[in-house]
């Protein structure tokens, strides 16, 4: 068991220590002081870490900050005290202000907690959004009830390598190109369903010495044999992506509560990073 000066560390303490470390890495340069009175207020890494704790503990903002006030060890890891913890409205407001690249940096760092395997998979699904009022929907062009969410996962560890979110309904091949090309260094063999059938995508992956296991949509006789060969290899591991979607929904909720589209994207990225951290803690006792 992990110990500190207060005794045995709980899983919550170990999670907090890890998410604080990754949040500080997400901010370029030396971490700023957690809190400075006046206009400077709270450092970005504190807000990011609190957002991680929100997903981990599953509390709404108001209750989360009430709970944290009764958790001195967690507050200390945030370099704060019960008196200097931010107000829940501050956390909500700052969530929108922190650049998306810092949220993605936490996800990228959480992947580094794993030794990735030789097979990766990509898949997409819709994640429900909380119902908005008709007035809000008309004012913000709030047309879709679900965010199209694409995950790139490692089949051996089930780590979420990357996530893509869209308010529209882009074709899987276009999203697949964007997600896979920006993660070429992490890929060895990629399994995907027929929705990602695009020869240009296969050619790009092969050029990077990555094996594409993507069956053809309309194979014909020659393509049928090729599809059979694909399915005889590691294609069946593509279903791991569906399992990750199921686990993500079951553990962290199947509805997005942020009202703005960019808030919903941040929420999904943080859920993915928190899942990676929590599983790494369970598997390796960080």
N, C-alpha and C positions, 0 to 999 in steps of 0.2 A: 504493500500500500504506500502511496505517496504521502509524505508528511511535510509540514512546515512548522513554524513556531507556535501555531495554534493547535497542532495535532494532526490527525489523519485528514487529508484533503478529500472532500466529497467530489462526486462527479461534477457537480455544479461549479465548484471552485476550480477544478481542472479545465472545464470548458471555458470559464471566464478568463483564466490565465492564457489559454490558447487564443481566444478570440481577441483579447487585448493585444497580444503580440502581433497577430496578423493585421489588426486594424492599424497599429503603429507602422508596420511595414508598408501598408497601402498609402501612407502619407509620405511623400518624398522628403528626404533629409531627416535630421534629428527630430524626434517627436516633441511637439510643443507641450508646455505645462498643461495639465488636464483642465485647470480652471484659472482664469485671471479675471478679477473683478473689473467691471466696466464694459466697454463696447467689444473687447476681445472675446469675453465669455468663454465658452467651452471649445476645446480643440476638436477638430474633425474626428480624430481617432476615438475620442470618448463617445461621440454620437454614434459612430459606426458600431462600437462595441455594445452600446446600449441597445441598438437595433438588433444585434445578434442575440442578446439576452432576451429580447422580446419574442423572437421566433423560438428560441430554445425553451423558454418557460411557458409560452403560449398565453401570455396575458395581454389585454389591451393596455395602451399607454398609461392611463391613469392608475390602474391597479399595479402595473409593473413598477412604477416609481414608488408607490406605497410599500410594495414588497421589498424593494431594494433598500429602503430606509431601515428595514429590520434585518438586513444582511450586512453587518459591518465588514466581514471578510471580503465579500464581493466588492463593496464600496472602496475598500482599501486597495484592491487590485486595480480599480479604475483610478486610483490616486485621488480619491475624493472621500468625503465624510458624509454622514447622513444629512448634515446641514448644507453641504455644498452640491448635493446631487441636483441635476437640472430639473426644472419643472416639466411636466409631461408635454405642455404646449411648446416648449422650447425644442424638445426632441422631434416633435411633429414638424415644426417649421424648418429646422435645420436639415431634416431628411431630404427636403426638396432642393436644398442649396448645395449639398455636397456633390461634386462632379461624378458622373457615372463611372468614369475610369477608376475611381477609388473603390467603388463597390465591386467592380470586376477584379481589381487587384486583390481583394480579399479572397474571392473565389479562386483566382489563380494560385495564391499562396496556399489555400487549403488543399489543392491538388498535390502540392509538394510534400504533403504529409504521407503520401502513398508511393509505393513502388508499383508503377503501372504494368499491366500485363501486355500480351501480344495481340489482343483483339479488342477493338473498340466498336461501338454501335451508335447509330443515330436514329432518332425517331421523334415524332411530333404528336401533340394532342392539344386539346383546348382546356384551359383552366378558367373556371367560372369567376365572374366579377360580381361583387355585391350589387344588388339592384339600386339604381339611382332614381331620383324623382324624374318625372317627365320633363319638368322645367330644366333641370340640370342636363338631362340627356340632349334636349334640343339645343341648349346654349353651347354645349361642348362637342356636338356631333358624336354623341355617345351611342354608336349604332350596334356594335357587337356585344353579345352577352358573355363571350369568352375570349381570352387572350390566346392566340395560337402560340404554343410554347414548344420549342425544339430543344432536346437534350442530346449532348454528345457524352457518352459514358464509357468508362473502362469496364469491360465484361468481367475481369478477374476480381477486381476490388469493389466494383459498383460505385466508384468515385465519379462525381459529375465533373467532367472536364470543362464543359462550356455550355452556355444556355443562350438561346435566341428567342426574343419575344416580338410579336407583331400584333397590332390592332386590326390589320387587314388580313387577307387570306392569300399570301404569296404562295407560289408553287413550291413544293418541297425541294425541287432541284435547285432553285435559286437560293433558298435558305441553306440547303446543304452545301452548296458551293461556298457561301460566305463563312459558315461555321467551320467546315473542314479545312479550307485554305488558311485560315488564321491559326490553325492548330496542327499544322503539318509536322512539327517537331515531336508531337506527342503520339503520332499515329504509326501503326505497324500494319494492321489488317482492319478494314472497315466493313462492317456488316450493316446493310440497310435494306428496306423493302422496295417494292417496285415503284413506289412514289418517287424514288431518287434515281430512276432510270434515265441517265443522260450520258451519252458516250463521251462528251467533252469532259465531264467530271471524272469518269473512269480514266481517261487519258492523262489528266492532270495528276491524279493519284499515282498512277503507274510511273509517271515521270519522276516522282519523288520516292520511288521504290516502296510504295504502299500498295498492298493488295486490296482491290475493291471486290467485295462480295455483294454485288447488287444485281439481282436478276432482271432480265428484260421483261417489259410489260407485254409485248406481242412478239414472242420469241420465234415462231415458225419452227420448222423441223430442226434446223441447225441450232437455233437459239434454245430449243427445248433441251437438247443434250448439254448445252452450256449451263443452263439453269440447274439441271440435275447435278452437274459437277459442283456447282457453287453450294448447293444444299447438302451435298455429301461431305463438305468440309466443315467450316465452323459457323455456317450461316445461322444455325439454330440458336446461337448465343445472342442473336439480335433481340430475342424476347427478354433479355436482361434489362433492356431499356424500358420495356413496359412494366417490369417489376419495380424499377426505380421510380417511375411515375406513380405507381400505386403506393409505394412506401412514402414518397414525398407528400402525397395527399393525406395519407392516413396519419402521419406523425405531425405534420405542420398545418393541416387544414386544407380543404379543397376549394376554398373561396378566397379571392383577393379583396382586401378591405380598403386599400388606398383608392381615393376618388380619381386622382389624375393618372393618365396613362404612364407618365414617367415615374410616378410613385409606385405603380403596379410592377413596372419592370424592376425597380430597385428591390421591391418586396420579393420577387421571384429569385433574383440573384442572391439575396441574403439567405433565403430559405435553402438554396442549393449549397451555399458555403457552410451554413450551420449544419446541414446534414453531413457534409464531408467531415467537419470537425468532430461532430458527435460520434460518428462511426469510427473515426481514427482513435478517439479516446477509448472507446469500447474494445477495439481490437488490439491496441498496443499499450494501453494504460499510460497515456501521456501524462 
